[in-house]
Amino acid sequence: MRIKGEFDQESLWDKVKISPDYSFSAYKLESYSECPAKFFFSFLLKIWIKPRPALIFGRLLHSILASFHEKYNSKDALHSSYAKG
């Protein structure tokens, strides 16, 4: 609810009932600890923010680097790959 341009978090939380079956993942708990309002809109109301191109690029780059690191995480694997050319 907006009252005089301010986000009144407490009144919104009072109106939302969380089912006892609702599962809280580590990601959801971390999200809540970072920003309760973002958690509320994203996970309870299911209102998602449209991803920005920079965010998409960053996630793609992170995924590529993580895959590379998984495959070549030891010096032996890196040296043998380099030797193969």
C-alpha positions as CSV (number, residue, x, y, z in Angstrom):
1,M,0.0,0.0,0.0
2,R,1.1,3.5,-0.7
3,I,0.4,6.2,1.8
4,K,1.7,9.6,1.1
5,G,4.3,8.1,-1.3
6,E,5.7,5.7,1.3
7,F,5.7,1.9,1.0
8,D,3.8,0.6,4.1
9,Q,5.4,-2.9,4.3
10,E,3.6,-3.9,7.5
11,S,0.1,-3.5,6.2
12,L,0.9,-5.6,3.2
13,W,2.4,-8.4,5.2
14,D,-0.7,-8.5,7.4
15,K,-2.8,-9.2,4.3
16,V,-0.7,-12.1,2.9
17,K,-1.1,-15.5,4.3
18,I,1.8,-17.9,3.8
19,S,0.7,-21.5,3.6
20,P,2.4,-24.0,6.0
21,D,3.4,-26.0,2.9
22,Y,5.3,-23.0,1.5
23,S,9.0,-24.0,1.0
24,F,11.7,-21.5,1.8
25,S,14.9,-22.3,-0.2
26,A,18.3,-20.8,0.7
27,Y,17.9,-18.4,-2.2
28,K,14.5,-17.2,-1.0
29,L,15.8,-16.7,2.6
30,E,18.8,-14.8,1.2
31,S,16.6,-12.7,-1.0
32,Y,14.4,-11.9,2.1
33,S,17.5,-10.9,4.1
34,E,18.7,-8.6,1.4
35,C,15.3,-6.9,0.7
36,P,12.0,-8.0,2.3
37,A,10.0,-5.9,-0.2
38,K,11.7,-7.5,-3.2
39,F,11.0,-11.0,-1.6
40,F,7.4,-10.0,-1.1
41,F,6.8,-8.9,-4.7
42,S,8.9,-11.6,-6.3
43,F,8.0,-14.7,-4.4
44,L,4.6,-14.0,-2.8
45,L,2.9,-11.8,-5.3
46,K,5.0,-13.3,-8.2
47,I,5.7,-9.9,-9.8
48,W,9.0,-10.2,-11.6
49,I,11.2,-7.4,-12.8
50,K,12.1,-7.6,-16.5
51,P,15.8,-8.6,-16.7
52,R,18.1,-5.9,-18.1
53,P,20.5,-6.8,-21.0
54,A,23.5,-6.2,-18.7
55,L,22.1,-8.6,-16.2
56,I,21.5,-11.3,-18.9
57,F,25.0,-10.8,-20.2
58,G,26.5,-11.1,-16.7
59,R,24.7,-14.3,-16.0
60,L,25.8,-15.8,-19.3
61,L,29.4,-14.8,-18.7
62,H,29.2,-16.3,-15.2
63,S,27.8,-19.5,-16.5
64,I,30.5,-19.8,-19.2
65,L,33.3,-19.2,-16.6
66,A,31.7,-21.6,-14.2
67,S,31.6,-24.3,-16.9
68,F,35.2,-23.7,-17.8
69,H,36.2,-23.8,-14.2
70,E,34.4,-27.1,-13.7
71,K,36.1,-28.7,-16.7
72,Y,39.6,-27.2,-16.1
73,N,39.8,-26.8,-12.3
74,S,43.1,-28.6,-11.9
75,K,46.5,-27.7,-13.3
76,D,46.9,-31.1,-14.9
77,A,43.7,-30.7,-16.9
78,L,44.7,-27.3,-18.0
79,H,48.2,-28.4,-19.0
80,S,46.9,-31.4,-20.9
81,S,44.4,-29.3,-22.7
82,Y,47.1,-26.8,-23.7
83,A,49.4,-29.6,-24.9
84,K,46.6,-30.9,-27.2
85,G,46.5,-27.5,-28.9
